[in-house]
Amino acid sequence: MKKRKLGKSGLEVSALGLGCMGLSFGYGPEMDKESAIKLIRRAFELGVTFFDSAEAYGPYKNEELLGEALAPIRDQVVIASKFGFEKGQTALGMNSKPENIRSMTEAALKRLRTDRIDLLYQHRVDPNVPIEDVAGTVGELMKEGKVKHFGLSEASTQTIRKAHAVLPVTALQSEYSLWWREPEKEILPTLEELRIGFVPFSPLGKGFLTGAINENTKFDKTDFRNVVPRFAEENRKANQVVVNKIIEFAKKKNATPAQVALAWVLAQKPWIVPIPGTTKIARLEENLKGEQLKLTDEDLSEIESAFSSIQVQGARYPQHLQSRVGK
């Protein structure tokens, strides 16, 4: 797999990373450990060198899983994790106080079985802690060699600029895909100006853009998508038009909808590194082939015109979570 650099930082990673959240959290029951380790190691065999976790995925289980899976190949991979919630639990609210950042990082190093975290993100912007203090604390951890690069997640352009003035931001992680293009308005131009990398999560629209979900799909009771307005039954029905367009285009390219969706994200900027997640090795193998699908300018224009008239239905977060993004 080809490599990409995240902005001007020099941090080089595989063009597609692996988002590991769903192995332990968010999309129904966690995977059994052996199968999850097998999947992570298969990703590495296929060229993935960029693995994304967080203390909140579990909490803690995901980091422990990743630490065990990557221990034999630690020096050949880039590990990203995140801090920013009270006791690692999203329900308890945010906590980016310097002492919490420090204690979380020390604990995460043990869970990840490593002496450094390659890319440490603030998971969500904490309104009660100045971003300058957050950046300053991560800067201290970098001086100590415990962290290599600093990232933000779902931050506003204003916050990105403030943080970057204190400590260079290597990457911003936010949602971006063919059915969530909000970052194109302000975020992408700001990242380009400051030469910060972009790591889109949910580049497959939380599974919807693969064509495997429709109005009749029933999610597990623990699946986060049950509370997402965009995944309400009537919105899934209305949004099927999005998937139909991708399926139609994929047939012409002899590819799958997932491969087209990923190739489209990769084609937007050379410093964008999507991190699709999956619990199935067959899906992993399918997704990673998306990096080999090259879309021409003509292809991109065709996709653009096909999507320009579509209005995606439903918010991407319920209201209580929407208030945590873009701060």
C-alpha positions in Angstrom: 0.0 0.0 0.0 1.2 3.5 -0.7 2.1 5.8 2.1 1.0 9.4 2.9 2.3 12.1 5.1 0.1 13.9 7.5 0.6 17.6 6.7 4.0 19.0 7.2 4.7 16.9 10.3 6.6 14.2 8.4 4.5 11.5 10.1 4.2 8.9 7.3 1.4 6.3 7.5 -0.4 3.9 5.1 -2.8 5.7 2.8 -5.7 3.8 4.6 -5.5 3.2 8.3 -7.7 1.0 10.5 -10.3 2.5 12.8 -10.4 0.0 15.7 -13.3 1.4 17.7 -15.9 -1.1 16.4 -13.8 -4.0 17.6 -14.7 -3.2 21.2 -17.3 -0.4 21.3 -20.1 1.4 19.5 -21.5 -1.0 16.9 -22.9 -3.9 19.0 -21.1 -6.6 21.0 -17.4 -6.5 21.2 -15.5 -9.0 19.1 -13.8 -11.9 20.8 -10.2 -11.1 21.4 -8.6 -13.8 19.2 -10.7 -12.8 16.2 -9.9 -9.1 16.7 -6.2 -9.7 17.1 -6.3 -11.8 13.9 -8.0 -8.9 12.0 -5.5 -6.3 13.2 -2.6 -8.5 12.2 -4.2 -9.2 8.8 -4.5 -5.5 8.3 -0.8 -5.1 8.9 0.0 -8.0 6.5 -2.0 -6.1 3.8 0.1 -2.9 4.3 -1.8 -1.0 7.0 0.6 0.8 9.4 -1.8 3.2 11.0 -4.1 2.0 13.8 -6.6 4.3 15.7 -7.8 3.7 19.2 -9.0 5.7 22.3 -9.3 5.3 26.0 -13.1 5.7 25.6 -13.5 2.7 23.4 -14.5 0.2 26.0 -13.4 2.1 28.0 -9.8 0.9 27.9 -10.5 -2.5 26.2 -9.6 -1.2 22.8 -6.2 0.1 23.8 -5.4 -3.2 25.6 -6.5 -5.2 22.5 -4.4 -3.0 20.2 -1.4 -3.2 22.6 -1.5 -7.0 22.5 -2.1 -7.3 18.8 0.7 -4.9 17.8 3.3 -5.8 20.4 5.4 -8.1 18.0 5.4 -5.4 15.3 5.4 -2.2 17.4 8.2 -0.5 15.7 6.7 -1.0 12.3 3.4 0.8 13.0 1.9 4.1 14.0 -0.5 4.0 17.0 -3.0 6.8 17.5 -5.1 7.2 20.7 -7.2 9.8 22.4 -7.8 11.4 25.8 -10.5 13.7 27.0 -13.3 12.0 28.9 -13.8 11.6 32.6 -12.6 8.1 33.5 -12.6 7.3 29.8 -16.4 7.2 29.8 -18.2 9.5 27.3 -21.4 9.5 29.5 -19.4 11.2 32.3 -18.5 14.2 30.1 -15.3 15.8 29.1 -12.1 16.2 31.1 -9.0 17.7 29.4 -7.5 19.0 32.6 -3.7 18.8 32.4 -3.5 16.3 35.3 -6.0 14.0 33.5 -4.2 14.2 30.2 -1.0 13.2 32.0 -2.5 10.3 34.0 -4.5 9.0 31.0 -1.3 9.0 28.8 0.7 7.1 31.5 -2.1 4.5 31.7 -2.5 4.3 27.9 1.2 3.6 27.5 0.8 0.6 29.7 -2.4 -0.6 28.0 -0.8 -0.2 24.6 2.4 -1.9 25.8 4.6 0.8 24.4 6.9 3.6 25.5 5.3 6.3 23.3 2.0 7.1 21.6 2.8 8.2 18.0 -0.3 10.5 17.6 -2.2 11.6 20.7 -5.6 13.4 20.0 -7.8 15.4 22.2 -11.0 13.3 21.6 -13.4 16.3 22.0 -12.8 19.9 22.8 -13.4 20.6 26.5 -15.1 23.9 27.0 -13.8 24.1 30.6 -10.1 23.9 29.7 -8.4 26.4 27.4 -7.0 24.7 24.4 -3.7 26.4 25.0 -3.4 24.5 28.3 -4.2 21.2 26.5 -1.6 21.9 23.8 1.0 22.9 26.5 0.5 19.7 28.4 0.8 17.5 25.3 3.9 19.5 24.4 5.4 18.6 27.8 4.7 14.9 27.2 6.4 15.2 23.8 9.5 16.7 25.4 9.5 13.6 27.7 9.3 11.3 24.7 6.0 9.8 25.7 4.1 11.3 22.7 5.4 12.0 19.2 2.6 14.0 17.6 -0.4 16.1 18.7 -3.9 15.8 17.2 -7.4 17.2 17.6 -10.8 15.6 16.9 -14.0 17.3 15.8 -12.5 20.8 16.6 -13.5 24.1 15.0 -11.2 26.1 12.9 -10.8 28.6 15.7 -9.7 25.9 18.1 -7.3 24.4 15.6 -5.6 27.8 15.1 -5.3 28.5 18.8 -3.8 25.0 19.5 -1.5 25.1 16.5 -0.1 28.5 17.7 1.1 26.8 20.9 2.1 23.3 19.5 2.0 22.2 15.9 -1.0 20.1 15.2 -0.1 17.0 13.1 -3.7 15.9 12.3 -7.3 16.6 12.7 -9.7 13.7 13.0 -13.3 14.3 12.0 -16.1 12.7 10.1 -16.0 13.0 6.3 -17.5 11.0 3.5 -19.7 11.2 0.4 -22.7 11.8 2.7 -21.0 14.2 5.2 -19.1 16.9 3.4 -19.3 19.7 5.9 -15.5 19.8 6.4 -15.1 21.1 2.9 -16.5 24.5 3.9 -14.0 25.7 6.5 -12.0 22.8 7.9 -10.2 21.6 4.8 -9.1 25.1 3.7 -7.8 25.8 7.2 -5.9 22.5 7.3 -4.4 23.1 3.9 -3.3 26.6 4.9 -1.7 25.4 8.1 -0.4 22.1 6.5 -2.2 19.8 9.0 -3.2 16.3 8.0 -6.8 15.1 7.9 -7.9 11.7 9.2 -11.6 11.1 8.3 -13.4 8.6 10.5 -16.6 6.9 9.2 -15.5 7.4 5.5 -18.1 4.7 4.7 -20.9 6.6 6.4 -20.9 4.2 9.5 -21.5 1.3 7.0 -24.3 2.9 5.1 -22.3 3.6 2.0 -21.3 0.0 1.6 -24.8 -0.9 0.5 -25.1 -3.4 3.3 -27.7 -1.4 5.3 -31.3 -0.5 4.3 -34.6 0.5 5.8 -35.2 -3.0 7.1 -31.8 -3.4 8.8 -32.1 -4.1 12.6 -29.2 -3.0 14.7 -28.1 -4.7 17.9 -29.6 -3.0 21.0 -26.1 -1.7 22.0 -25.4 -0.3 18.5 -24.8 3.5 18.6 -26.6 3.9 15.3 -29.9 3.3 17.0 -29.8 6.9 18.4 -28.4 8.6 15.2 -31.2 10.5 13.4 -29.6 9.7 10.0 -30.1 6.0 10.8 -33.8 6.3 11.7 -35.8 4.0 9.5 -37.5 6.7 7.4 -34.1 8.4 6.8 -32.4 5.2 5.8 -35.2 4.8 3.2 -34.8 8.4 2.0 -31.0 8.1 1.9 -31.0 4.9 -0.2 -30.7 7.2 -3.2 -27.1 8.0 -2.1 -26.2 4.3 -2.0 -27.9 3.6 -5.3 -25.8 6.3 -7.0 -22.6 4.8 -5.6 -23.6 1.2 -6.6 -24.4 2.4 -10.1 -21.0 4.1 -10.4 -19.2 1.1 -8.8 -20.5 -1.3 -11.4 -19.0 0.8 -14.2 -15.6 0.8 -12.4 -15.8 -3.0 -11.6 -15.5 -2.1 -7.9 -17.6 -2.3 -4.8 -19.5 0.7 -3.3 -17.1 0.7 -0.3 -14.1 0.9 -2.6 -15.6 3.8 -4.5 -16.5 5.7 -1.3 -12.9 5.3 0.0 -11.3 6.1 -3.3 -13.4 9.3 -3.5 -12.1 10.4 0.0 -8.5 9.6 -0.9 -8.8 11.6 -4.2 -9.8 14.8 -2.4 -6.3 15.7 -1.0 -2.9 13.9 -0.8 -2.8 14.6 3.0 -6.1 12.8 3.8 -5.8 9.4 5.4 -9.2 7.7 6.0 -9.6 5.1 8.8 -12.4 2.7 7.9 -13.3 0.1 10.5 -14.7 -3.4 10.2 -15.0 -6.6 12.2 -14.8 -8.9 9.2 -11.6 -9.9 7.4 -13.4 -10.1 4.1 -14.6 -6.5 4.4 -11.1 -5.4 5.5 -9.6 -6.9 2.4 -12.3 -5.3 0.2 -11.9 -1.9 1.8 -8.1 -1.9 1.4 -8.4 -2.5 -2.3 -10.1 0.9 -2.4 -6.7 2.5 -2.2 -5.8 0.9 -5.6 -9.0 2.3 -7.3 -7.9 5.4 -9.1 -10.7 7.9 -10.0 -10.0 10.2 -13.0 -11.0 13.9 -13.1 -13.9 12.7 -15.2 -15.0 10.2 -12.6 -14.8 12.8 -9.9 -16.9 15.2 -12.0 -19.5 12.5 -12.6 -19.7 11.7 -8.9 -20.0 15.4 -8.1 -22.8 16.0 -10.5 -24.6 12.9 -9.4 -24.5 14.0 -5.7 -25.0 17.7 -6.1 -28.8 17.4 -6.2 -29.1 14.9 -3.3 -30.1 16.2 0.1 -29.1 13.7 2.8 -31.8 13.3 5.4 -31.2 13.2 9.2 -28.6 14.7 11.5 -25.3 12.8 12.0 -25.5 13.0 15.8 -28.4 13.2 18.3 -28.6 16.6 19.9 -26.7 15.8 23.1 -23.7 14.6 21.1 -23.9 17.3 18.5 -23.2 19.9 21.2 -19.7 18.3 21.6 -18.5 18.8 18.1 -17.2 21.9 16.2 -16.1 23.7 19.4 
